[in-house]
Amino acid sequence: MEANLERVRGRAPPTPADIMCTGACSKFIAIPLYILAAVSIICNIMLFFPDFDTKYAEQDQEGERRITEEVKYMAGLIGGGILVLIPAIHTHLTSAKNCCANRCGVSLHYVDAV
């Protein structure tokens, strides 16, 4: 009873649930996702235009195989970049209010993962 009273008054030490709630730890997830998405986009662009030159893309268009299929599909730009930015932005916006009772926002992370 005394511990609950102290907790209500705000003098009790935080519990592990208070420290690692969805609002507090989602910033630690969103920031690396931003960085990894940016790295993926930059790497795909650098693979598509080696030496910042378009001659390899032009030669590939003329029939010479200069660029691999994976680079042409832009998987790093679309899959590793844009599709990772969507959950990163959502995760970051979830953490903006620092709210632990954000069950709807947490449930949407499962949708983002699909």
Legacy VTK file of the C-alpha trace (Angstrom):
# vtk DataFile Version 3.0
C-alpha trace
ASCII
DATASET POLYDATA
POINTS 114 float
0.000 0.000 0.000
2.834 2.379 0.871
4.625 1.683 -2.436
1.480 2.438 -4.425
1.014 5.699 -2.514
4.621 6.725 -3.234
4.130 5.826 -6.872
1.032 7.988 -7.141
2.878 10.922 -5.584
5.683 10.489 -8.123
8.477 9.738 -5.655
8.904 6.043 -6.334
11.754 4.889 -8.573
10.687 3.955 -12.095
9.952 0.345 -12.846
11.412 -1.448 -15.886
8.039 -1.044 -17.597
8.308 2.733 -17.142
11.813 2.863 -18.557
11.291 0.701 -21.649
7.776 1.667 -22.681
6.902 1.963 -26.369
7.323 5.724 -26.358
10.800 5.662 -24.840
12.408 2.874 -26.828
10.886 3.584 -30.231
13.304 6.464 -30.789
16.152 3.977 -30.524
14.527 1.935 -33.273
13.522 4.771 -35.612
16.867 6.558 -35.812
18.861 3.503 -37.003
16.089 2.753 -39.515
16.526 6.245 -40.999
20.277 5.697 -41.275
19.964 2.222 -42.813
17.354 3.412 -45.317
19.619 6.284 -46.389
22.609 3.942 -46.761
20.527 1.545 -48.860
19.325 4.327 -51.170
22.817 5.774 -51.592
24.354 2.346 -52.289
21.749 1.498 -54.930
22.272 4.833 -56.691
26.051 4.385 -56.609
25.695 0.870 -58.062
23.429 2.147 -60.828
25.774 5.028 -61.724
29.366 3.884 -61.044
31.830 6.776 -61.053
28.776 9.085 -61.218
28.602 8.381 -64.952
25.650 7.235 -67.050
27.706 5.389 -69.665
27.195 2.015 -67.949
23.417 2.453 -67.927
23.496 3.535 -71.587
25.650 0.551 -72.575
23.300 -1.768 -70.708
20.339 -0.292 -72.526
22.065 -0.934 -75.870
22.408 -4.627 -75.100
25.744 -4.943 -73.288
25.276 -6.426 -69.824
26.953 -3.831 -67.650
24.519 -3.597 -64.698
23.163 -6.569 -62.773
19.457 -7.342 -62.586
19.344 -6.627 -58.845
20.560 -3.078 -59.423
18.101 -2.575 -62.285
15.198 -3.663 -60.088
16.154 -0.841 -57.687
15.676 -3.140 -54.693
17.926 -0.985 -52.549
16.036 2.164 -53.439
12.505 0.800 -53.173
12.735 -2.165 -50.804
15.574 -1.119 -48.562
14.907 2.597 -48.756
11.338 3.739 -49.246
9.678 0.682 -47.717
11.897 0.983 -44.637
11.219 4.709 -44.314
7.482 4.086 -43.859
7.882 2.112 -40.581
10.719 4.423 -39.500
8.524 7.502 -39.806
5.624 5.721 -38.102
7.866 4.547 -35.262
9.329 7.995 -34.823
5.879 9.619 -34.749
4.741 7.046 -32.200
7.564 8.119 -29.911
6.784 11.832 -30.265
4.281 11.871 -27.409
6.386 9.570 -25.187
3.198 7.699 -24.388
3.207 4.172 -23.004
-0.484 3.631 -23.605
-0.187 3.763 -27.379
-1.524 0.288 -28.133
-2.925 1.247 -31.543
0.458 2.575 -32.676
2.219 -0.549 -31.489
-0.272 -2.749 -33.328
0.401 -0.879 -36.562
4.054 -1.937 -36.387
2.909 -5.454 -37.209
1.232 -4.118 -40.352
4.401 -2.189 -41.246
6.423 -5.396 -40.927
4.282 -7.133 -43.522
LINES 1 115
114 0 1 2 3 4 5 6 7 8 9 10 11 12 13 14 15 16 17 18 19 20 21 22 23 24 25 26 27 28 29 30 31 32 33 34 35 36 37 38 39 40 41 42 43 44 45 46 47 48 49 50 51 52 53 54 55 56 57 58 59 60 61 62 63 64 65 66 67 68 69 70 71 72 73 74 75 76 77 78 79 80 81 82 83 84 85 86 87 88 89 90 91 92 93 94 95 96 97 98 99 100 101 102 103 104 105 106 107 108 109 110 111 112 113
